[in-house]
Amino acid sequence: MASQTALPLAGITVVSIEQAVAAPFATRQLADLGARVIKVERPDAGDFARRYDETVHGESSYFVWLNRSKESLTLDLKSDEGRDILEKLLSTADVFVQNLAPGAASRMNLDAPSLQQRYPALIPCDVSGYGNTGPWSDRKAYDMLVQGESGLMSLTGPDECPSKVGVSIADIAAGMYAYSGILSALYTRATTGTARAVEVALFEALGEWMGSPAYYTEYGGTQPNRVGSEHATIAPYGPFPTADGTVLLSIQNDREWSAFCSEVLGDESIATDPRFCRNSARVAHREECNALISARTRLLNTDDALALLDKVSIANGRLGSVSDFLSHPSLAGRDRWREVDTPGGPVRALLPPANLSGVEPRFDPVPALGAHTDAILGELGYTDAAISELRTADSI
C-alpha cells in the first residue's frame, strides 16, 4: 500500500464550509487523494446531512458516504472568535469551498473577490444552485428542484409519471465539476502562479448532462419521449421478460441487430423488415419490435437468455437490486472494497472509480462532530486554557 505522503494532493489544505451533498462530494474526492480537508461545522448540530438518517451504526448514510478522511472543526461563525479562527485557517489554506445559502458568503465577506483580495494564493470554490449572478442567484436549489427545472424529470420514468432519478444526480454532477475545477485551478496555480476562483451551479452542471436531449429537442422539433427504463432514441434497449424474471439488453448497431435476429430470434428476415431494418425504424415501431423479442425471451429462463446473448456478443445484464450490487462479483473480483471507521463502527467503502497506478487512496475515519477542534486550534497556537474559554463562550 502506498504511503499517504505519496498521494497526489498531499500537502494541499482545503477549508470547507459545506452542507448536504454537492460540496462534500467534491471535498471528499480531494481527501481521497491526500488533501487535508478541514470541515467547518456549526457547534450545535453540524452539517445537516448528519441527521438525514441513522442507518449506518447510528450515522447518516449520506454523511458516511461523503465525509471520510476529513477533520471536523466546530466554529460559531457568527461570533468574532469563530471568524478570527476561520481567517487564520484561510491565511494558510490552498482551497476554500462553500455551498452556503444564497448571499450568505457575501454577507460574511467570504465571497471569491473578497477572499482573493485578502489571500491572493487561495483558490475559492463556490457551489450554488443557479450561480452567484443572474436572475435566479437568490433562489435555494435542492436536487429534486434542479432535476425538474433542467427538464430531466420530464425524460425520466414511465410515460404517465415524470420521475426524479433515484440518486442525487444534480448534486453529484455539481460535486464532480467542483472537484475537476479545483484540480484545474491547482494546476494553473502551480504552473502560472495565478490562483483562479471556481464557481459551479447545480443547474448548469446538470444542464451539461442534458446535452443530448437538448440538441434532439432544439433541432428535432420535439423532445425525446419518456419511456421508463428503455431508451428514447435507441431500440431495442431495455428490460425484457424471461420465464423466471427479467433480462436487460442493448443493441447499438445494425451488425448486432442482424446477429440478434438470426441467432436469438431465429429469423434473419426480421433484420431486413422495413419496420426494423435501422434504429430509427425500430424506435418508430418500438411496440412491435419489443413484442417480437419478448415472445422469444419468455421461453428462456434468465440464465439461459444471458448465455445466449453472450454467445452472440449482445450487451446484456440483470435487473439487480442494491443488495445485488453490494455482492456483485465484479467488485469483489477486482478488490474494490476497503474499510472505513465511523463513530459507530467500521463500514465498507468502495475505492474511487479513477485508478491511479501505484496510488492507494486514503480511507481515514468519518469524523464525529468537532472531533478535531482542539487539535486544529492547538496547531493555530491556542492554549488549552484559551480553547476552554472559547468553548465556554460557545464559539466552538
C-alpha positions as CSV (number, residue, x, y, z in Angstrom):
1,M,0.0,0.0,0.0
2,A,1.3,3.4,-0.9
3,S,2.0,5.8,2.0
4,Q,-0.1,8.8,2.5
5,T,2.8,11.1,1.6
6,A,2.8,9.6,-1.9
7,L,-0.8,10.7,-2.6
8,P,-1.1,13.3,-5.3
9,L,-2.6,16.0,-3.2
10,A,-0.5,15.5,-0.1
11,G,0.4,19.0,1.3
12,I,-2.8,20.7,0.0
13,T,-5.1,22.1,2.7
14,V,-8.8,22.6,1.9
15,V,-11.1,24.5,4.2
16,S,-14.8,23.9,3.6
17,I,-18.0,25.3,4.9
18,E,-20.2,22.7,3.4
19,Q,-23.6,21.0,3.8
20,A,-25.5,18.1,2.3
21,V,-24.1,16.5,-0.9
22,A,-22.5,18.7,-3.7
23,A,-19.6,20.4,-1.8
24,P,-18.9,17.4,0.5
25,F,-18.7,15.1,-2.6
26,A,-16.1,17.4,-4.1
27,T,-14.0,17.7,-1.0
28,R,-14.2,14.0,-0.2
29,Q,-12.6,13.3,-3.5
30,L,-9.8,15.7,-2.7
31,A,-9.4,14.0,0.6
32,D,-9.2,10.6,-1.1
33,L,-6.1,11.9,-3.0
34,G,-4.4,13.1,0.1
35,A,-5.6,16.7,0.6
36,R,-6.2,17.7,4.2
37,V,-9.8,18.7,4.4
38,I,-10.9,20.8,7.4
39,K,-14.7,20.7,7.5
40,V,-16.1,23.7,9.4
41,E,-19.4,22.8,11.1
42,R,-21.8,24.5,13.4
43,P,-21.3,23.7,17.1
44,D,-24.9,22.9,17.8
45,A,-25.6,20.3,15.0
46,G,-23.0,20.4,12.3
47,D,-23.7,19.5,8.7
48,F,-27.4,18.9,8.5
49,A,-26.7,15.7,6.4
50,R,-25.6,14.2,9.7
51,R,-29.3,13.9,10.6
52,Y,-30.7,12.6,7.3
53,D,-31.0,9.1,8.8
54,E,-29.3,6.8,11.4
55,T,-28.9,3.7,9.3
56,V,-25.1,3.2,9.4
57,H,-24.2,2.3,13.0
58,G,-26.3,5.3,14.1
59,E,-24.8,7.6,11.5
60,S,-26.4,9.0,8.3
61,S,-25.8,7.0,5.1
62,Y,-25.2,10.3,3.2
63,F,-22.7,11.6,5.8
64,V,-20.7,8.4,5.9
65,W,-20.5,8.3,2.1
66,L,-19.4,11.9,1.7
67,N,-17.1,12.7,4.7
68,R,-14.4,10.1,5.2
69,S,-10.8,11.3,5.7
70,K,-11.9,14.8,6.8
71,E,-11.3,16.7,10.0
72,S,-14.3,18.2,11.8
73,L,-13.8,21.7,13.3
74,T,-16.8,23.3,15.1
75,L,-17.0,27.1,14.9
76,D,-19.7,29.6,15.5
77,L,-19.1,31.9,12.5
78,K,-21.5,34.5,13.9
79,S,-19.0,35.1,16.7
80,D,-15.9,37.3,16.4
81,E,-13.8,34.5,17.8
82,G,-15.1,32.0,15.3
83,R,-14.4,34.3,12.4
84,D,-10.9,35.0,13.7
85,I,-10.2,31.3,13.7
86,L,-11.6,30.8,10.2
87,E,-9.4,33.7,8.9
88,K,-6.3,32.1,10.4
89,L,-7.1,28.9,8.7
90,L,-7.8,30.6,5.3
91,S,-4.5,32.5,5.5
92,T,-2.5,29.3,5.1
93,A,-5.1,27.2,3.1
94,D,-4.8,26.3,-0.6
95,V,-8.6,25.9,-1.3
96,F,-11.8,27.2,0.2
97,V,-15.1,25.5,-0.7
98,Q,-18.5,26.7,0.3
99,N,-22.1,26.0,-0.5
100,L,-23.8,28.4,1.9
101,A,-27.3,29.7,1.3
102,P,-27.6,32.3,-1.4
103,G,-26.0,35.6,-0.4
104,A,-24.5,34.2,2.8
105,A,-20.9,34.1,1.6
106,S,-21.0,37.8,0.6
107,R,-22.6,38.8,3.8
108,M,-19.8,37.1,5.7
109,N,-17.1,38.6,3.4
110,L,-16.3,35.1,2.2
111,D,-17.2,35.6,-1.5
112,A,-14.5,34.9,-4.0
113,P,-13.5,38.5,-4.8
114,S,-13.1,39.4,-1.2
115,L,-11.1,36.3,-0.4
116,Q,-8.8,36.8,-3.3
117,Q,-8.1,40.3,-2.1
118,R,-7.1,39.1,1.3
119,Y,-5.5,35.8,0.2
120,P,-4.2,36.0,-3.3
121,A,-2.9,32.4,-3.3
122,L,-6.2,31.0,-2.1
123,I,-8.5,29.1,-4.6
124,P,-12.1,29.9,-3.7
125,C,-14.8,27.5,-4.9
126,D,-18.5,28.4,-4.7
127,V,-21.2,25.8,-5.2
128,S,-24.7,27.2,-5.6
129,G,-28.0,26.4,-7.1
130,Y,-28.2,28.8,-10.0
131,G,-24.9,30.7,-9.9
132,N,-23.7,33.8,-8.0
133,T,-25.2,36.2,-10.6
134,G,-28.3,36.3,-12.7
135,P,-32.0,36.4,-12.1
136,W,-32.1,33.2,-10.1
137,S,-29.0,33.7,-7.9
138,D,-31.1,34.2,-4.8
139,R,-33.1,31.0,-5.1
140,K,-32.4,27.9,-3.0
141,A,-31.9,24.8,-5.0
142,Y,-32.2,21.2,-4.0
143,D,-31.6,18.2,-6.1
144,M,-35.2,17.4,-7.0
145,L,-35.9,21.0,-7.9
146,V,-32.9,21.2,-10.2
147,Q,-34.0,17.9,-11.8
148,G,-37.3,19.5,-12.5
149,E,-36.1,22.8,-13.8
150,S,-33.5,21.2,-16.1
151,G,-36.1,19.0,-17.8
152,L,-34.5,15.8,-16.6
153,M,-37.7,14.7,-14.7
154,S,-39.7,15.2,-17.9
155,L,-37.4,12.5,-19.5
156,T,-37.4,10.1,-16.6
157,G,-39.9,7.4,-15.6
158,P,-42.8,5.8,-17.3
159,D,-44.9,7.7,-19.8
160,E,-47.6,8.5,-17.3
161,C,-45.4,9.6,-14.4
162,P,-42.4,12.0,-14.6
163,S,-39.9,10.9,-12.0
164,K,-36.7,12.0,-10.5
165,V,-33.5,9.9,-10.7
166,G,-33.1,7.7,-7.7
167,V,-29.8,9.3,-6.6
168,S,-28.9,13.0,-6.0
169,I,-27.7,13.4,-9.6
170,A,-27.7,17.2,-9.7
171,D,-25.6,17.4,-6.5
172,I,-23.3,14.7,-7.8
173,A,-22.8,16.5,-11.1
174,A,-22.0,19.7,-9.3
175,G,-19.6,18.0,-7.0
176,M,-17.8,16.4,-9.9
177,Y,-17.4,19.8,-11.7
178,A,-16.3,21.4,-8.4
179,Y,-13.7,18.7,-8.0
180,S,-12.4,18.9,-11.5
181,G,-12.5,22.7,-11.4
182,I,-10.4,22.8,-8.2
183,L,-7.9,20.3,-9.7
184,S,-7.6,22.6,-12.8
185,A,-7.2,25.7,-10.6
186,L,-4.4,23.9,-8.5
187,Y,-2.6,23.0,-11.7
188,T,-2.9,26.6,-13.0
189,R,-1.6,28.0,-9.8
190,A,1.3,25.6,-9.8
191,T,2.3,26.4,-13.4
192,T,1.5,30.1,-13.6
193,G,1.3,31.3,-10.0
194,T,-2.2,32.6,-10.5
195,A,-5.0,31.4,-8.2
196,R,-8.3,31.4,-10.1
197,A,-11.7,31.1,-8.4
198,V,-14.0,28.2,-9.3
199,E,-17.8,28.6,-9.5
200,V,-20.3,25.7,-10.1
201,A,-24.0,25.9,-10.2
202,L,-26.1,22.7,-9.8
203,F,-28.4,23.8,-12.6
204,E,-25.6,24.4,-15.1
205,A,-23.8,21.1,-14.1
206,L,-26.9,19.1,-14.8
207,G,-27.6,21.2,-17.8
208,E,-24.3,19.9,-19.3
209,W,-25.5,16.4,-18.8
210,M,-28.8,17.3,-20.6
211,G,-26.8,17.9,-23.8
212,S,-28.1,15.1,-26.0
213,P,-31.9,15.6,-25.3
214,A,-31.3,19.4,-25.6
215,Y,-29.9,19.0,-29.1
216,Y,-32.5,16.4,-30.0
217,T,-35.3,18.8,-28.9
218,E,-33.9,22.0,-30.4
219,Y,-33.1,20.6,-33.8
220,G,-35.6,17.8,-34.0
221,G,-38.6,19.9,-33.0
222,T,-39.8,17.7,-30.2
223,Q,-38.2,16.3,-27.0
224,P,-37.5,12.6,-26.6
225,N,-40.3,10.5,-25.3
226,R,-40.4,9.4,-21.7
227,V,-40.0,5.6,-22.0
228,G,-39.2,4.4,-18.5
229,S,-36.2,2.0,-18.4
230,E,-36.0,1.9,-22.2
231,H,-34.0,4.4,-24.4
232,A,-35.9,7.2,-26.0
233,T,-33.8,7.1,-29.3
234,I,-32.4,3.5,-29.4
235,A,-34.3,0.2,-29.8
236,P,-34.2,-2.4,-28.7
237,Y,-32.7,-1.2,-25.4
238,G,-34.2,-2.1,-22.0
239,P,-35.8,-4.8,-20.0
240,F,-37.4,-7.9,-21.5
241,P,-39.3,-10.7,-19.6
242,T,-38.0,-14.2,-19.2
243,A,-39.6,-17.3,-17.9
244,D,-38.4,-16.5,-14.4
245,G,-37.5,-12.8,-14.3
246,T,-36.1,-10.1,-16.5
247,V,-33.1,-9.6,-18.8
248,L,-31.7,-6.3,-19.9
249,L,-30.3,-6.0,-23.4
250,S,-29.0,-3.3,-25.7
251,I,-28.3,-3.3,-29.4
252,Q,-26.2,-0.4,-30.7
253,N,-25.8,-1.0,-34.5
254,D,-27.1,-2.9,-37.5
255,R,-24.5,-5.6,-37.3
256,E,-25.6,-6.5,-33.8
257,W,-29.2,-6.4,-34.8
258,S,-28.6,-8.8,-37.7
259,A,-26.8,-11.3,-35.5
260,F,-29.6,-10.9,-32.8
261,C,-32.3,-11.7,-35.3
262,S,-30.5,-14.7,-36.7
263,E,-29.2,-16.3,-33.6
264,V,-31.6,-15.2,-30.8
265,L,-34.9,-14.6,-32.6
266,G,-34.2,-17.4,-35.1
267,D,-35.4,-15.4,-38.1
268,E,-32.8,-13.5,-40.1
269,S,-35.5,-11.9,-42.3
270,I,-36.6,-9.7,-39.3
271,A,-33.3,-7.8,-39.7
272,T,-34.3,-6.5,-43.2
273,D,-38.0,-5.9,-42.4
274,P,-38.6,-2.2,-43.2
275,R,-40.1,-1.7,-39.7
276,F,-36.9,-2.9,-38.1
277,C,-34.1,-2.6,-40.6
278,R,-32.5,0.5,-39.0
279,N,-32.5,2.0,-35.5
280,S,-34.9,4.9,-36.3
281,A,-37.4,2.4,-37.8
282,R,-37.2,0.2,-34.7
283,V,-37.8,3.3,-32.5
284,A,-40.8,4.2,-34.6
285,H,-42.1,0.6,-34.3
286,R,-40.9,0.0,-30.7
287,E,-44.0,-1.9,-29.5
288,E,-43.9,-4.3,-32.4
289,C,-40.2,-4.8,-32.0
290,N,-40.5,-5.4,-28.3
291,A,-43.3,-7.8,-28.8
292,L,-41.2,-10.0,-31.1
293,I,-38.3,-10.0,-28.7
294,S,-40.5,-10.7,-25.6
295,A,-42.2,-13.6,-27.3
296,R,-38.7,-15.2,-27.6
297,T,-37.2,-14.2,-24.2
298,R,-40.3,-15.5,-22.3
299,L,-39.4,-19.0,-23.5
300,L,-36.0,-18.8,-21.8
301,N,-35.0,-18.6,-18.1
302,T,-32.8,-15.7,-17.2
303,D,-29.5,-17.6,-17.1
304,D,-30.1,-19.2,-20.5
305,A,-31.1,-15.9,-22.0
306,L,-28.0,-14.2,-20.8
307,A,-25.8,-17.1,-22.0
308,L,-27.4,-16.9,-25.5
309,L,-26.9,-13.1,-25.6
310,D,-23.3,-13.5,-24.5
311,K,-22.8,-16.1,-27.3
312,V,-23.7,-13.6,-30.0
313,S,-21.9,-10.7,-28.2
314,I,-25.1,-8.7,-27.4
315,A,-24.6,-6.5,-24.4
316,N,-26.8,-7.7,-21.6
317,G,-27.3,-7.6,-17.8
318,R,-29.6,-8.5,-15.0
319,L,-32.2,-6.2,-13.3
320,G,-30.4,-6.3,-9.9
321,S,-31.2,-4.8,-6.6
322,V,-29.0,-2.7,-4.3
323,S,-28.2,-5.8,-2.4
324,D,-27.2,-7.5,-5.6
325,F,-24.9,-4.6,-6.3
326,L,-23.3,-4.9,-2.9
327,S,-22.4,-8.5,-3.6
328,H,-21.5,-8.0,-7.3
329,P,-18.7,-10.4,-8.4
330,S,-17.1,-7.6,-10.4
331,L,-16.4,-5.5,-7.3
332,A,-15.2,-8.5,-5.2
333,G,-13.1,-9.8,-8.1
334,R,-11.4,-6.5,-8.6
335,D,-10.7,-6.0,-4.9
336,R,-12.7,-2.7,-4.9
337,W,-13.8,-2.8,-1.2
338,R,-12.0,-1.2,1.7
339,E,-12.9,-0.4,5.3
340,V,-13.5,2.9,6.9
341,D,-14.1,3.7,10.6
342,T,-17.1,5.7,11.7
343,P,-18.1,7.0,15.1
344,G,-20.4,4.0,15.4
345,G,-18.0,1.3,14.0
346,P,-16.3,0.2,10.7
347,V,-18.1,0.1,7.4
348,R,-17.2,-1.0,3.9
349,A,-16.4,1.7,1.3
350,L,-15.7,1.5,-2.4
351,L,-12.4,2.6,-4.0
352,P,-12.8,5.8,-6.0
353,P,-13.5,5.0,-9.7
354,A,-10.4,6.7,-11.1
355,N,-7.5,4.3,-10.6
356,L,-4.0,5.9,-10.4
357,S,-1.3,3.4,-10.8
358,G,0.8,3.0,-7.7
359,V,-1.6,5.1,-5.6
360,E,-3.9,3.7,-2.8
361,P,-6.5,6.3,-1.9
362,R,-6.8,7.4,1.7
363,F,-9.6,5.8,3.8
364,D,-9.3,7.7,7.1
365,P,-12.3,7.7,9.5
366,V,-15.6,9.6,9.1
367,P,-15.3,12.3,11.9
368,A,-17.6,12.8,14.8
369,L,-18.8,16.4,15.1
370,G,-16.0,18.6,16.3
371,A,-13.6,15.6,16.7
372,H,-10.6,17.7,15.5
373,T,-11.5,21.1,17.0
374,D,-9.0,21.1,19.9
375,A,-6.1,19.7,17.7
376,I,-6.6,22.2,15.0
377,L,-6.8,25.1,17.4
378,G,-3.7,23.8,19.0
379,E,-1.9,24.0,15.7
380,L,-3.1,27.6,15.4
381,G,-1.4,28.4,18.7
382,Y,-4.4,28.3,21.1
383,T,-3.6,27.1,24.6
384,D,-5.7,24.6,26.5
385,A,-7.0,27.5,28.6
386,A,-7.9,29.6,25.5
387,I,-9.7,26.6,24.0
388,S,-11.6,26.1,27.2
389,E,-12.6,29.8,27.2
390,L,-13.8,29.6,23.6
391,R,-15.9,26.5,24.4
392,T,-17.4,28.3,27.5
393,A,-18.4,31.2,25.2
394,D,-20.0,28.7,22.7
395,S,-17.6,30.0,20.0
396,I,-16.5,26.4,19.1
